[in-house]
């Protein structure tokens, strides 16, 4: 097979991969040459090694610009986060954090874990980020309740693997606002946690 034929074959494979993951082809075309080579190696020549940072750089450029900017929260909101995080070897937590930082629509990502006390049966807030990257000069939304007691929609997300819709109160300075939110549990047993995406502009 000639070099030209190799290129055309790889280009077809990349197009199919982009379509299957609902990534615009133009976004791939706009990548620097180095990023294109890395993506080609990952998809077409997986035996070629990549550094730890290369897949993360691709994930940021290809998948994050509009992943949270959807008109409504649907039952598949977490699917692209999970699937593409797996493809690019990025943790779910890192993906959610990055979405809150770069999303075109204001988005708050929250991670909750079980309270250390087994008797409490409550979920505590471990971290929160967004909307936007650096919080200086940007709205700093904070959930009114950082500890959520059983039963709740968040516990439902923690106990099952399906996304759960709900709404929570957030505080911005002296103003309290109820924001739509979708939550889902990840991992198993003692490492289990809940990721939530909240949208303050909806």
Phi, psi and omega per residue, in radians:
X1 nan 2.307 -3.118
X2 -1.321 2.920 3.129
X3 -1.089 -0.656 3.112
X4 -1.105 -0.733 3.122
X5 -1.159 -0.679 3.067
X6 -1.014 -0.822 -3.126
X7 -1.047 -0.811 -3.115
X8 -1.132 -0.686 3.103
X9 -1.107 -0.806 3.140
X10 -1.130 -0.667 -3.140
X11 -1.109 -0.680 3.102
X12 -1.133 -0.757 3.135
X13 -1.097 -0.710 3.134
X14 -1.152 -0.735 3.104
X15 -1.035 -0.789 3.140
X16 -1.101 -0.720 3.138
X17 -1.127 -0.758 3.122
X18 -1.075 -0.770 3.135
X19 -1.099 -0.761 -3.106
X20 -1.143 -0.462 3.128
X21 -1.785 0.183 3.068
X22 0.970 0.759 3.084
X23 -1.884 2.185 -3.126
X24 -1.028 2.377 -3.133
X25 -1.078 -0.609 -3.114
X26 -1.075 -0.563 3.109
X27 -1.132 -0.628 3.055
X28 -1.205 -0.738 -3.127
X29 -1.058 -0.553 -3.095
X30 -1.432 -0.072 -3.140
X31 -1.199 2.580 2.966
X32 -1.064 2.698 -3.084
X33 -0.953 -0.718 -3.114
X34 -1.048 -0.749 3.124
X35 -1.135 -0.640 3.101
X36 -1.105 -0.720 3.133
X37 -1.114 -0.733 3.133
X38 -1.089 -0.788 3.139
X39 -1.107 -0.722 3.093
X40 -1.048 -0.752 3.126
X41 -1.109 -0.704 -3.113
X42 -1.160 -0.674 -3.048
X43 -1.572 -0.781 -2.986
X44 -1.724 -0.514 -3.103
X45 -2.305 1.157 -3.021
X46 -1.095 -0.241 3.116
X47 -1.287 -0.320 3.098
X48 -1.341 2.339 -3.053
X49 -1.395 2.665 3.027
X50 -2.231 2.722 3.094
X51 -1.329 2.948 -3.121
X52 -1.106 -0.651 -3.038
X53 -1.406 -0.417 -3.067
X54 -1.088 -0.860 3.088
X55 -1.077 -0.624 3.128
X56 -1.138 -0.723 3.115
X57 -1.082 -0.712 3.105
X58 -1.144 -0.740 3.135
X59 -1.002 -0.769 -3.125
X60 -1.109 -0.726 -3.044
X61 -1.394 -0.592 -3.055
X62 -1.612 -0.635 -2.883
X63 -1.923 -0.410 -2.959
X64 -1.628 -0.363 -3.027
X65 -0.921 -0.661 -3.071
X66 -2.344 0.352 -3.036
X67 -1.155 -0.515 3.118
X68 -1.759 -0.079 -3.097
X69 -1.530 1.021 -3.130
X70 -1.846 2.645 -3.011
X71 -1.129 -0.518 3.131
X72 -2.580 2.782 3.099
X73 -1.460 2.007 -3.132
X74 -1.908 3.020 -3.114
X75 -1.168 -0.237 -3.133
X76 -1.827 0.288 -3.068
X77 -1.016 -0.598 -3.074
X78 -1.547 -0.171 -3.072
X79 -1.069 -0.891 3.141
X80 -1.115 -0.572 3.109
X81 -1.088 -0.852 -3.079
X82 -1.227 -0.820 -3.077
X83 -1.126 -0.833 -3.093
X84 -1.288 -0.522 3.046
X85 -1.099 -0.675 3.099
X86 -1.156 -0.757 -3.120
X87 -1.060 -0.762 -3.048
X88 -1.660 0.165 3.069
X89 1.015 0.747 3.074
X90 -1.965 2.421 -3.125
X91 -1.195 2.673 3.090
X92 -0.994 -0.736 -3.127
X93 -1.108 -0.746 3.119
X94 -1.138 -0.667 3.135
X95 -1.123 -0.796 3.136
X96 -1.101 -0.739 3.117
X97 -1.027 -0.821 -3.085
X98 -1.175 -0.642 3.110
X99 -1.038 -0.785 -3.132
X100 -1.112 -0.503 -3.126
X101 -1.356 -0.684 -2.963
X102 -1.977 -0.094 -3.086
X103 -1.009 2.426 3.098
X104 -1.193 -0.477 3.043
X105 -1.720 2.323 3.110
X106 -0.898 2.216 -3.059
X107 -2.490 2.435 3.099
X108 -2.027 2.199 3.073
X109 -1.819 2.367 -3.131
X110 -2.318 2.492 3.066
X111 -2.121 2.239 3.115
X112 -2.129 2.514 3.114
X113 -2.250 2.809 3.086
X114 -1.069 2.532 3.067
X115 -1.119 2.454 -3.118
X116 -0.933 -0.527 3.130
X117 -1.396 2.076 -3.120
X118 -1.105 -0.510 -3.109
X119 -1.261 -0.473 -3.056
X120 -1.171 -0.631 -3.091
X121 0.836 0.827 -3.122
X122 -2.188 2.760 3.085
X123 -1.876 2.188 -3.116
X124 -1.816 2.639 3.108
X125 -1.334 2.117 3.124
X126 -1.597 -0.756 3.026
X127 -2.764 2.810 3.131
X128 -2.512 2.432 3.107
X129 -2.497 2.578 3.109
X130 1.727 3.041 -0.043
X131 -1.308 2.544 -3.119
X132 1.467 3.088 -3.085
X133 -1.375 -1.731 -3.141
X134 -1.179 2.305 -3.037
X135 -1.321 -0.289 -3.107
X136 -1.095 2.187 3.119
X137 1.409 0.046 3.134
X138 -2.111 2.730 3.115
X139 -0.977 2.340 -3.098
X140 -2.002 1.467 -3.124
X141 -1.331 2.384 3.106
X142 -2.296 2.308 3.109
X143 -1.065 2.418 -3.141
X144 -1.099 -0.695 -3.130
X145 -1.951 1.911 3.118
X146 -1.487 -0.275 3.065
X147 -2.049 2.116 -3.106
X148 -1.936 2.107 -3.084
X149 -1.605 2.708 3.141
X150 -1.307 2.482 -0.059
X151 -1.571 2.755 3.108
X152 -2.848 2.958 3.074
X153 -1.114 -0.574 3.119
X154 -1.167 -0.632 3.071
X155 -1.169 -0.603 3.075
X156 -1.093 -0.737 3.085
X157 -1.138 -0.642 -3.137
X158 -1.167 -0.656 -3.032
X159 -1.443 -0.406 -3.099
X160 -2.178 2.983 -3.061
X161 -1.735 0.095 -3.125
X162 -1.700 2.540 3.077
X163 -1.090 2.524 -3.110
X164 -2.184 2.227 3.095
X165 -1.509 2.518 3.072
X166 -2.849 -2.963 3.015
X167 -2.545 2.573 -3.121
X168 -2.368 2.709 3.103
X169 -1.462 2.290 3.064
X170 -2.126 2.603 -3.125
X171 -1.994 2.284 3.044
X172 -2.167 1.860 -3.028
X173 0.996 -2.021 -3.123
X174 -1.749 0.042 -3.083
X175 -1.758 2.350 3.073
X176 -1.927 2.313 -3.075
X177 -2.375 2.438 3.081
X178 -1.594 2.160 -3.073
X179 -2.003 2.397 3.030
X180 -1.145 2.568 -3.027
X181 -2.619 2.594 3.003
X182 -2.208 2.409 -3.054
X183 -2.283 2.644 3.080
X184 -2.641 2.512 3.110
X185 -1.554 2.550 3.126
X186 -2.333 2.714 -3.117
X187 1.186 -3.015 -3.025
X188 -2.296 2.727 3.002
X189 0.851 -2.190 -3.005
X190 -1.236 -0.262 3.120
X191 -1.683 0.086 -3.092
X192 -1.127 2.458 3.066
X193 -2.614 2.940 -3.141
X194 -2.104 2.240 3.016
X195 -1.803 2.327 3.093
X196 -2.158 2.500 2.999
X197 -2.052 2.122 3.128
X198 -2.026 2.561 -3.052
X199 -2.176 1.738 -3.012
X200 -1.218 -0.319 -3.104
X201 -1.583 0.049 -3.113
X202 -1.708 nan nan
